[in-house]
Amino acid sequence: MKFWNIKKQFKKLKKDIKFKKTFKSIDASLKEISFFENNSFSFEESSDPKVSIIIPVYNQIHYTLNCLYSIFQNEDHIPKEIIVVNDCSTDDTAAIISKIKGVKLINNQENLGFLKSVNKAIQYAEGEFVYLLNNDTKVQKNYLSVLLEVFSEQKNVGAVGSKLIFSNSTLQEAGCLVFKNEIIVNRGATQSIDAPQFSFIRKVDYASGCSLLFKRKDAEGNLNLFDEVFAPAYYEENDLCMTLKHKQGLEIYYQPKSEILHFENVSYQNISLDKKNLLNRNSKIFYEKWTNYLKTNWKEGPENYRINDNKGYDKSILIVEEYMPKFDQDSGSNRFTEIVKILIANNHKVYLLIKNGVSEGDFVYLDMFQKLGVEVIRDYLTPKKMIIRAEKQLKQIRKAVDFIWIFRPEGYEYYLDVIQKIGFDAKIIYDMVDLHYLRFDREKDFFTKTRRRQKREKEVRELEQKALQNADVIVAISEQEKEILINEGFKKDNIFIVSNIHSVKTNITQKPFSERDGLVFIGGFNHKPNIDSVIYLHHDIMPLVWKENKDIKVYIIGGSVPDEIKALHSPQFQILGYQQEIDDYFTTAKAFVAPLRYGAGVKGKIGQALEYQIPVISTTIGVEGMKLKPNVNALVVEISDPEAFAKNILEIYTNEEKWNNLHKNSEDGLSYFSIKKQDENIKEIFEYLIK
């Protein structure tokens, strides 16, 4: 036992050493002016710029050249104009900048200061968007495209700010929050640039004007300008963002994927300004103007740190899953992702905790969740390369979490082992996903279970019962499973249904009956019912079909394919594995087949097929809990009736009228699974927990 522990610790140490090598730092070096004398650069001029990049400058030509060169190096082919406003610099700014092709130079006749220089440039600009950029910055890859992405992917966007990074690779700012008791917080100052807390898109009150994107004109065609009451500088971007937010009804976003190295306190540093008095004056003007719009007070004390940081959200939910949900690989993960989208759309703060951590193959999904606005709790490195574990982050948020939404018995196991001990004062939502014990009972007739598997199933049954008994709310996936729980003595008042979420796809081209061929199945092979289904299809059903029509092909899609499934591959029965793009298969196949013989819960693969309006042939187990009408929304046979299943395949292949009816009735079959319906169900859960 002692040897095993040493071996385990050594393995952990090796993993930590490897992890520390991933430490991220930003290149803060600056090219000398002599470099630019021998290495000229230029910008493509656009007659119809989408973005006007405005860089106000006063001296510091060394920084200005490095800023422009970073834009040149990170060219993203967005039609743009670059406007440099020279505010009466006394160095060689005018002479040097005037020689850079593609840069529009405005030379002020008198020193206007930062604010008025920006306003002058906005009036001169031609782009749909204005991008304010300090000259003491170095932009990083995709700095601009990901800012624009927020405007195209979020609703009612007023402005978007970047992740600002100090030259020592620590965080300067991740958006800013304004509190009623006259406290303004630059989120994340001096912390790790990779901390999960600052790695997701979120709404803020304002973002720094040293990297800020907004539309040049408002909805009525008026220019979005700084209020010159704040001239010459300070609080002008705060005020502009508050105007966009509270006067124009728009939102201000922080985009962590847009990274900007900021040297800070270089721009305009030589102008003789009484900074302290200006800050005091403009702070007073700002709060007098906006105090009635501010509702939240800053709470003192380190224990309130994360509560303060959640300003602007309604409720905070910690979601616990066993593995990283991969929406395009299994139906349970797709349901999970849609639930998260609903929570975000209702302005809730979502923390995601993965029991087994985030591995290399998870990064695309990690990015997706962060893009949705989810804080994914995971290990990260401090600026001193210390590892901050997930458990420590849980301690930081324990007072900020209102609800803990736990998926599956394995998630509840992690709750008991780790989360509960931290001392959260939060209501527990237990999401069954399916009734595991019911699935265990059903599958025992189809394969022999090892002693080890039987032992683990016993543990899972016990965990499931504990979760069901101790949760404040139980989430079932169907009316059928809710009824099973009620019949077993669980109170119906705290059992709610959140089912799979589906809607008919509208952005695809559907092939008509005459141009379709083949059968398609989809399902992840980590799930034993899918393995059994495909073997049953190949061994028992398709031989009956091929006896009548040997040309019918079957396409099997799904990841984690075991050897026993790979062995079935042939020209007629093609094992395709995981496919990132599946539209072509579903829009050209004659039917979707899912001969499931055991399992529990609502089968997402059936709903996914109905999204494509492809006729579905399945079993009573396959359509369980879906409220589908046989022969109207789907063709349904009893389990272990290969003759009936084969008959339905042959009929759908030749009966165009029946095919068209099933195709047409697919949308009706999904009415129970609409986003609207599940949104209402989730709201009912929170209303019940809050009352």
N, C-alpha and C positions, 0 to 999 in steps of 0.2 A: 504493500500500500504506500509506504514511504517513497519507494522508487517511482511509483506511478505519479505521485504528487510532484516530485522533482522533474520528471519528464514533462508533466503538464505545465509547470512553471517555466521551464526552458523553452517550450513551444510558444508560450505567451510572450516571453522576452524577445524571441526571434521575430515574432509578429510586430511587437512594439518598435523594434529597431527598424524594420522595414517601413512601418507607418511613419516614423519620424523623418525618413528620407523623402517623404512626399511634401515636406514643409514648403510652403509657397512664399516666394519673395518677388517683389517687383523691381525691375531694373531702374534705379534712380540716377544713373549716370547721365551727365550732360555733355554734349559735343561742344568743343571749344569753337570760338568764332572762326578761327583759322580753318576748321574743318569745312565750314560753309563757303569759304573763299575758293576752295578747290572742289567742292561737291555741290553744284547747283541743283535745285529741284523746282518743280512747277506743278500747277494744278490745272486740270481740265476745266475749261470755262463752259458753263451751261446757260443756254438762252432761256430756259424755263426751270429754275432751281426749285427743288422741293424743300430744301433747307437752307436757311441763311445762317452761317456760323459767324457770330459776332464776337470779336476779341478786342476789348478796349485796352490800350496800353499807355503807360507813362514810363519812358526809359526802359531799362532792363532788356535791351535788344538780345542779349545772350539767351534769356529765358524765352523770349518771343520766337526766336529762330528754332529753338528746340521744340517748342509747342507746335509750330507749323510743320516741322519735320516729322513729328510723331503722327500728325494727321496724314501727311504724305505716305509714311510707312504703313499706315493702317487704312489705306484707301479701300472703301467699301462700295464704290461705284454707285453711290446715291447722288442724284443730280443736286449739286450744291453750289453756293457762292460763299467765298470766305471774305469777310469784311473786317479789316483791322482799322480801329479808330485810334489815331495817334493824337493823344491829348497834350500837344505842345511839348513833346519829349525834347530833352536837351542833348541826348546822345545821337547816334547815327541811325536811329529808328527809321526816319522818313526816307533817307537815302537808300538804305539796305532793303526795306520792305518794298519800295517802289520798283525794284528790279526783279521781284519774284512774280513770274507770269501766273496769272490766275488768281491773284490776291487783289481785292479792291481796297485801296487805301484812302481813308478819309483823314485829312489833316485839319484838326481844329485850329481856328484862328486865335482862340483864347482857351485857357484851361477851363474845361467844363466840369471836370470830376467824373467819377465812374458812372453815376446814375444818368446824368444828362448826355454823356457820350453814348451810352447804350440806347437811350431814347432816340437820339439823332440817327444812329445806325438802323434802328427798327423802321424809322420813317423812310430811310433810303433803301431798305432791303426789298427783295422781290419774292422771297420764298414763302411757301405756305406755312412753314414752321420757322421759328427762331430758335437757334441753339446758342445760348450764352456760354462762353468759355473763357476762363481766366488765362492770361499768358504764362502764368507760372504753373503750368500743368503739362503732363504728357499723357495723351490718350492711349488706350490699350485696344487690342483687337475687338472689333464689332461694337465699339463704344457707341456709335450712332444708330446702327441698324436695330439694336435691341431696345433702344429708347423709342424709336418709331414703332417697333413691334407692340409696345404697350398700347399705343393709340389705336392700333388695328385690332387688338385682341381683347381689350377691356372696354367697359362702357363708360361714357361721360368723363373722358380724361381731359383734365385741364393742363397739367404739366407733369413732367417726369424728371426725376433727378437721379444721379449716378451714385455708385459707391466710391467715396473719396478716400484715398489712401495716402498716408504720410510717406515721406522718403525713406523711413526706416521700416516700411512694409507693415505698419500697424494702421488700424482703421481711424480715419478722421471723422467720417460722418456716414450714417446709413439712413438719411432722412432725418427730419426734425419734428418734434412735438411741442405744442404750445399749450400751457396750462393757465387756468383762470387766475391763479394766485401769482402771476407774473414770473413764472419759471419757464424757460425754454431749454429743451434738451436736444443736443446733438447726439443722436443714437449711436452707441458703439465707440465713442471716442477712446482711442489708445488700445482698443481690444483687438483680438485676432481677426484678420480679414476673412477667415474661413469659418468663423463661429456660426453654427446653424441659425442662431437668433437673427443674424444679419445677412442671410443667404437666400431669402425668399422675397418675392414681390409683395409689397403691401402698401396700403394707403397711409399717408402721413399728413401732417399739417402744412409743411413746406419743405423744400429742398434748397440747398445752397445754390446761389447764382453763379458759382464758379463752373458748374456743369448742369445746365437746366434747359430742357426742351419744352416749348409751348407753341401754340398756334399764334401766328402774327396778328390775326384778326379774330374778334369774337363773333358770335353767331349773327350779330347785326351789322357786321362789316367794319366795326371800329377797331383801331389798333390797340393791342394789349401793350400798354406802356407802364413804366414805373411812375408812381405818384411822386411828383417833384417836390412835394412838401418834405420828403426825406433827403433832399439834396444837401450836400454833395454825395453822401454815402451812408450806409448802414440801415438795415431793416427794410430796404426797398424790395428785396426778393420775398421776404416774409409777407409783406403787404400785398405784393402781386399775387402770390399763391392764395392768400386769404380772400382776395377779390375773386379769383377764379373759383374758389370753393364756395364761398358764401353769397356772392352776388350773381355769379353765372351758373351756379348749381353743378359744378364740375368737381372731379376728384384729383388729388395730387398723389402721385405714386413714386415709390422708391424702387429702382431697378438695379439689383445687385450685379447683374451680368454686364452692366456698363461700368467698367472700372477706369478711374481717372487718378493718376498720380498727381498729387497737389503739394507743391513746395510751401505754400502758404506764407502770407505776410511779405510777399515780394511785390505783388501788383500795387502800384500807387504808394509804395513805402516812403518815397522821398517828398511827397507832397506835405506841406505843413498844415496838418489837420489836428485839431484838438479832439483826438479820438474819444477820450473818456467823456467829455461834455457832449459830443455828438451822439454817442451811444445812449447816454442818459436822456437827452432831449428826444431822440427818435423812439426810444423805448416808451416814453410817456405818450407820444403821439400815437404810436402803434396800439397800445393797450386802450387808450381812450376811444380809438376808432373801432376796435374789435372785441372789447370785453364782453359785450352783450351776446356775442356769438359763441363764447367759450363757456362750457358747462362743467368741465372736469378740473378738479384741484389736484396738484401734485401732493402725494402722500409721503411724508418724511419717513426715513428709516430704511436700511438695506433690505428688510423683509418685504418691503413694498416695491422693490425695484422692478420686478416683472409685472406686477399689477399696473404700475405707471406705464410701462412699455406697451401694455395692451390697450392703451387709450384708443378709443374710436371703434373698438369691437363691441359686439353685444355680449355673447357668452364665449367662454373658452373651453374647448374640448380636447382632452388627451385621448388619442385613438391608439389602441394597442393591437398589433398584428404579429403573427409568427414570422413570416417572411415578407420581403418587399412585394407588394401587390403589383402584378404586371398585367395591365388591363387588356393587352392584346394576346395574352397567352392562356387565360382561363376565365370562365364566366364569373367566378367568385371575386376575382380581382377587378373585373369590369364593374360589378355591382359596387364594390368598395369604392372605386374611383368616382363613380357617379354620386354616391352618398357624400363623399368629400366635396364634390363640386356644389352640391346643394347646400352644404354647411357654409362654404365660402360665399356663395351667392346670397345667403341670409346674414352676411356680415359677422360670422362667428370666427374666432381665432381657433385654428386647428394645429395641434401638435401631433406628429406622427412618430410613434416609437415602435421600432422593429425588434422583436425579441432576439432574433439571430443576427442582428446588425446589418450594415450595408456593405455588400461585397462588390467586387469590380464589375460584375455583370449587371449590377443594379443601377449604375450611374445614370443611364438614360431615363429611368423611371424616377430616380431622385430628382433630376433636373425638371422632369415633368411636374412632380408634386410641388417643387419650389416655385415653378412658374405659375401654378395655380394659386399660390399664396399660402403654402403649408410650411411650417417649421418642422423639418425632419430632424429629430433628436438623434445625434450620432457622435461618436468620438471625434475630437478635433484637437489641433495643436495650438498652444498659446504662442505669442511672439518669442517666448523663451524655450520653445519646443517641448513644453510639458503637455502630456496628454490629459485632456479633460474628458472623463468618461461620461457615458449617458446617465449613470446613476447620480452624478453630481449635478447635472443639468436638471434632473427630476427634482432634486432638493430645492433648486432655485425657483422652480415654477409651482411648487406644491400649494402655495397660497393663491396662485393666479388661476387655477383650474377649477371650473364649475362642475364639469362632468367627465367621467372616464368611460369611453366607449370601447368595450373589449370584444374582440372577435374570436370565436372558437374556444374550446376547452384549453388549448395550448396557450392562448393569450391569457386566459384566467389563471393558468398555472404560473405564468410570469408575474401576473399581478400579485399572487399570493407570496411568491418567492422574493420579489424585489419591491414592487410599487407600494403595496400595502404597508410595508415596514417604514416607508419614508414619512407617512403621516398626512396624506392628502385628506382634505375635508371636502370631498366631492362625491356626488351621487354616481352610482354605478349603473351603466347600461350594458347588459350582456346580449350580444348578437350571436344567435346560435349558428347562423349561416345555413346549417341544416341540423337535424337531430342526429347526432353521431351514433347514439346507441341504436336508433332505428335502422340506420344504414348497416351497422354491424350485424344486427339480427337478420336482415334481409340477405346479406351476402354470404352467410355461412353455408347456404345450400349450393353455392357455385364454385367454391374452392376450399381446400383444406388449410386451416390456419396453423401456423407454427406455435409452439408453446410461448416463444418470445412475443409473438404478435398478440396472442391471447392475453398475456400479462399486461401489455401496453394498452390494449383495448379496455381492460378492467380499470386501469388507472384513468383513462380518458372518460369512461362512464362515470366514475366517482367525481372527477373534476367537473364534468358537465352538470351533474346533480347539484354539487355545491354552488356552482355559478347560478343555476336556475333558482336555487333556494335563497341565495344571499343578495341577488341583484335588486336594485330599486326598480328597474325596468327590464323586461325581457323583450327582445326583438325577434319575432318569428318571420319566416320568409313567405309563409302562405297561411290562408285561413285553415287549411287542413292541419298544419302542424300546430297552430294555435289551439284548435279543438282537441288535439291529442294531449296537449299540456293541461288543458282545462279538465279533461276526463281523468287525468292523473292527479288532480287535486290542486293544481296551481291556480291562484286567483286570476280571473280574467281581466280585472281592472288594470293590472300593470303589465299585460301582454299586448304589445303593439306589432303591427305588421309593416315591415319595410321590405318590399320584394325587389326583384331584379328591375332594372330600369332600361326600357327600350323605346325606340321610336322608329318609324319607317324612314329609310334612307331616301333622300330626295335628290342628291347630287350625283346620281349614278345613271348609267344608260342600261336599261333592261332589254335583254334579248327576247323576242317573241317565242312562243312555243315551238314553231317550226325550225328555229335556228339553235335550239338548245340540245345538249346531249350530255349524258353521264350523270352520275350520282355523287354527292359530296357529303362527307362527314367531317366534323371538327370537334376536337376535345383534347385537353392536356392529358398525357399518359402518366402523370404522377397520380392520377385518380383511377383506382382499380375498376370501377364500373365502365370506364371508357375502354380499357383493355379488353374486358369481357365482351363488350358490345361489338368491337371490331372483329374479334375472333369469331363470335357468333354470326356476324354478318358474312364473313368469309367462308366459314365451314358449313353453315346450315342454310342460309338464305340465298346467297348468290348462286350456288350450284343449281337451285330450282329456277332462278331467273335465267341463267345462262343456257339452261336446257331449252328455253323458249326463244331467247334472244342472246346469242353469244357475243354480240357487238357492244353490249352495255358495259361501260367502264365505271370504275369506282375510284374516287380521289379521297384519300385519307389525310387530313391536315391536323397537326398538333405537335407540340414540343415534347421533349423527354421521351423519345420513342424507345421502348425496350426491344431487346433482341427478338423476342417472340413475335412482336409486331413487324419488325423489319423483315423477318423471314417470310412474311406473307406477300411481299412485293412481287408484282408481275406487271406486264403491260396492261392487263385488264383490271388489276387491283393495285393501284399505285400508292405507295406510302411516301408522302411528300414531306413529312416532318413539319417543323414550324415554318410558317409563311408570313412574312411581314405584311404583304399585300394580298388580300383574299377576295377583293371585289370581283375579279374576273371569274373565279371559280363559282361564286354564288350567282352571278348574273348570266352565266352560260350553261349551268347544269340544269337538268330536267327536274331534279328533286333533291331535297335534303333528307338523309336517312339517319335515324338514331334508334337502333333496336336495343335500348337499355333494358336490362333484366333485373337490376337492383340499384339501390341508391336511395337518397332522401333529399328533401328540399326541392326548390324550383330549379329546373335545368336551364341554365343560361344559354346553352347551345340552341335550344328550341326557339327562345326569344330572338337570338341573334339571326337565325335563319328567317324568322318572320320579318325582321327588319329589312331583309332583302326581298321580301314577298315571294320567296321560293316555296313551292308546295312542300309541306313537311309530312314525312311518314315516320311514326314513332310508336311507342308502346304506352300502356296505361301508366307505367312507372315514369316514362319519359315526359309525359305531359301533366304529371301529378301536380296539383295545386295551381295550375295555370288558367283554369276556367275556360278552356278551349272547347268548342263544340265539335264533336267528331263529324267528319265529312263536310264540315263547314269551314272551320279554321285549320284543320289538320286531319290526316288519315291516321286512325289510332287502332292498334290491335293489342290483343292480350300478350303478356310476356310468354316467351317460349312457344310461339306459334309461327314457325318459319314459313309455313305454307301461306297463311293469311298475309304475312309481310311481303312475301314474294309476289303474291297476287296484286297487292296494291302498287308495287313498283311497276309491274307490267301494265296495269291499267292506266297509271298516270303517264306512262310512256306513249300511250296510244289515244287516250281520251282527252282531246283538246278542250272540250267544254268543261270537263271536271278540273283540268289544270287551270283554266282561266278563272273559274269560280274560287278555287283555293288561293290563287294569286291575288284576286281582288279582295278576298275576305281576310287577308293577313293583317291589315291595319286594324280591323275590328278586334282581332285576336290579341292585339297589344294594348288595348285601351286600359286594362288593369295595371299596366306596367309603365305608364307615362311618367315623365318627370314631374308633372303637376301633381299627380296622385301621390307619389312618394314624398314630394315636398310637403304636402298636406299632412301625411302620416308622421313625418319627422317633427313638424311643428306641434302636432298633438303630443308627442313624447315630451317635448320641453315644457309645454303648458302643464302637463301632468306633474312633472318633476318640480316645477317652480311654485305651483299652487300651495 
